Amino acid sequence: MAGRRRWSTEEILDTAAEMLRTSDADSFSVRRLATVLGTDSSSLYRHFRSKTELLRAVADRILLAAMDGYRPEGDWKQRITSLALRLREAFGQQPQLAAVWGRYASGGAGSRLVMEEALQALRASGLPDEEIPARYHRLAVLIAALIASEAGVSTITSEEYEQGMELFRVAVLGADPERFPALTHFAREVRPLGADRRAAFEEILAAQLAHIEASIGSPSTETA
């Protein structure tokens, strides 16, 4: 009788990533992954000690893909913007994994490449070394939150999107002007969360980078 096939780490990650294209991290399980592979959970735990470790490895592959062929160009703000947009594009192709990255982070080679480039760019900005870790952390939180938020919108069905748009129109255009005077005033100009995502992403990131730039060389470089 033939024994069970031995799956490589890369094959396991390929299958896990494919499963996560159509489901979220909460519904994903090592047991389900093992069933898809036609093996038992114990064989997968030889490669990964836990579900969390496996999910981190899947997310890290997205970071590796985003950094493939990357070459830093321009000044420090251009480098960080280019890096952030590469991550946005990579997770935009696999939006279910954006939530995995935001929740579980990653400690693999992809993560190190992203961190190294962001830290190098911040050093090139002229910030004192002692301020760079805090600035990096805030940038990382901002970029991860923007990517996860955008990915959440992109995973809904067209029917769900239309329902949401209709609810938005009703909530905004049908607001009581006495109770919601500001909302009524701006009703026809207020955009739903799904509109102009790239523009919003770039503007929010640019504002954070401008905040960092304004602090460079100032008497007090408070990182609030």
C-alpha positions in Angstrom: 0.0 0.0 0.0 1.4 3.3 -1.0 2.1 5.8 1.7 0.8 9.4 1.8 2.5 11.9 -0.4 5.1 14.1 1.3 4.3 17.7 0.5 7.0 20.3 0.4 6.8 23.6 2.4 6.3 25.5 -0.9 3.5 23.3 -2.0 1.8 23.7 1.4 2.1 27.4 1.2 0.8 27.4 -2.4 -2.3 25.5 -1.4 -2.9 27.6 1.7 -2.6 30.8 -0.3 -5.2 29.5 -2.8 -7.6 28.6 0.0 -7.2 32.1 1.4 -8.1 33.7 -1.9 -11.7 32.6 -1.3 -12.0 32.5 2.5 -10.7 34.5 5.5 -8.2 33.7 8.2 -10.9 32.9 10.7 -12.4 30.1 8.6 -9.1 28.8 7.6 -7.7 25.8 9.5 -4.8 23.5 9.3 -7.3 20.6 9.4 -9.1 21.9 6.3 -5.7 22.5 4.6 -4.7 18.9 5.3 -8.0 17.6 3.9 -7.4 19.6 0.6 -3.9 18.1 0.4 -5.2 14.6 1.2 -3.0 14.2 4.3 -3.4 14.6 8.0 -2.7 17.7 10.2 0.2 16.1 12.0 2.2 16.0 8.7 1.7 19.8 8.2 2.9 20.5 11.8 6.2 19.2 10.8 6.6 22.3 8.6 4.7 24.8 10.8 4.2 24.7 14.5 0.8 26.5 14.4 -1.8 28.0 12.2 -0.5 31.4 13.0 3.0 30.5 11.9 1.7 29.1 8.7 -0.4 32.3 8.0 2.6 34.5 8.7 4.6 32.5 6.1 1.8 32.9 3.5 1.7 36.7 4.1 5.5 36.9 3.9 5.4 35.4 0.4 3.3 38.4 -0.7 6.0 40.7 0.7 8.6 38.8 -1.2 6.7 39.1 -4.4 6.2 42.8 -3.8 10.0 43.3 -3.4 11.0 41.1 -6.3 12.9 43.4 -8.7 12.5 46.4 -6.5 15.3 49.0 -6.8 15.2 52.2 -4.6 14.9 55.4 -6.7 14.4 59.0 -5.9 14.5 60.7 -2.5 13.4 59.2 0.7 9.8 60.2 0.3 9.7 58.7 -3.2 11.2 55.5 -1.9 8.7 55.0 0.9 5.8 55.9 -1.5 7.0 53.4 -4.1 7.4 50.8 -1.4 3.9 51.4 -0.1 2.4 51.3 -3.5 4.1 48.0 -4.3 2.7 46.5 -1.2 -0.8 47.9 -2.0 -0.6 46.4 -5.5 0.6 43.0 -4.2 -2.1 42.6 -1.6 -4.6 44.1 -4.1 -4.1 40.9 -6.1 -4.7 38.8 -3.1 -6.9 40.9 -0.8 -7.9 38.1 1.6 -4.2 37.9 2.6 -4.1 41.6 3.5 -6.1 41.0 6.6 -3.7 38.1 7.4 -0.7 40.4 7.1 -2.4 43.1 9.2 -3.3 40.7 11.9 -0.4 38.3 12.1 2.4 40.4 10.6 5.5 38.4 9.4 9.0 37.7 10.4 10.3 36.2 7.2 12.6 37.3 4.4 9.9 39.4 2.8 9.3 41.3 6.0 13.0 41.9 6.5 13.3 43.3 3.0 10.4 45.7 3.5 11.7 46.8 6.9 15.2 47.3 5.6 14.1 49.6 2.7 11.8 51.6 4.9 14.5 52.1 7.6 17.1 53.0 5.0 14.8 55.5 3.4 14.1 57.1 6.8 17.8 57.3 7.5 18.2 59.1 4.2 15.6 61.7 5.3 18.0 63.1 7.9 16.0 62.0 10.9 18.2 61.3 14.0 18.7 57.6 14.4 16.9 57.6 17.8 13.7 58.8 16.2 13.6 56.4 13.3 12.1 53.3 15.0 9.0 55.2 16.2 8.6 56.9 12.8 8.9 53.5 11.1 6.4 51.9 13.4 3.8 54.6 12.7 4.3 54.4 9.0 4.0 50.6 9.1 0.7 50.8 11.1 -0.6 53.4 8.6 0.3 51.5 5.5 -1.0 48.1 6.9 -4.3 49.8 8.0 -4.8 51.4 4.6 -4.1 48.2 2.7 -6.3 46.1 4.9 -9.2 48.6 4.7 -9.0 48.7 0.9 -8.7 45.0 0.6 -11.8 44.6 2.7 -13.8 46.6 0.2 -12.4 44.7 -2.8 -13.5 41.3 -1.4 -17.2 42.0 -1.4 -19.4 40.8 -4.2 -20.8 43.2 -6.8 -24.3 42.6 -5.3 -23.0 43.5 -1.9 -21.3 46.6 -3.3 -24.5 47.8 -4.9 -26.5 47.2 -1.8 -23.9 49.2 0.2 -24.0 52.0 -2.3 -27.8 52.2 -2.1 -27.6 52.2 1.7 -25.0 55.0 1.6 -27.2 57.1 -0.7 -30.2 56.6 1.6 -28.2 57.4 4.7 -26.6 60.6 3.2 -29.3 62.0 0.9 -32.1 61.1 3.2 -30.6 62.6 6.3 -32.8 64.9 8.4 -31.4 68.4 7.8 -32.4 69.6 11.3 -30.6 66.8 13.0 -27.7 66.4 10.5 -27.2 69.9 9.1 -23.5 69.4 8.1 -24.3 66.0 6.5 -27.2 67.6 4.5 -25.0 70.5 3.4 -22.2 68.2 2.0 -24.4 65.2 1.0 -23.9 65.5 -2.7 -20.1 65.9 -2.4 -19.4 63.2 0.3 -17.9 60.1 -1.4 -18.4 56.5 -0.2 -15.5 54.7 1.3 -14.9 52.7 -1.9 -14.3 55.7 -4.1 -10.9 56.9 -5.2 -9.0 54.5 -3.0 -5.7 55.0 -4.7 -5.9 58.8 -4.4 -6.9 58.6 -0.8 -4.0 56.1 -0.1 -1.5 58.4 -1.7 -2.8 61.6 0.0 -2.9 60.1 3.4 0.6 58.6 3.0 1.9 62.0 1.6 0.5 63.8 4.6 2.4 61.5 7.0 5.6 61.9 5.1 5.2 65.7 5.1 4.7 65.5 8.8 8.0 63.7 9.2 9.7 66.1 6.8 8.5 69.1 8.8 10.0 67.7 12.0 13.5 67.2 10.5 15.9 69.8 11.9 13.2 71.4 14.1 14.2 72.2 17.7 11.7 69.6 19.0 11.1 66.5 16.9 8.2 65.2 18.9 6.9 62.1 17.1 3.3 62.5 18.1 
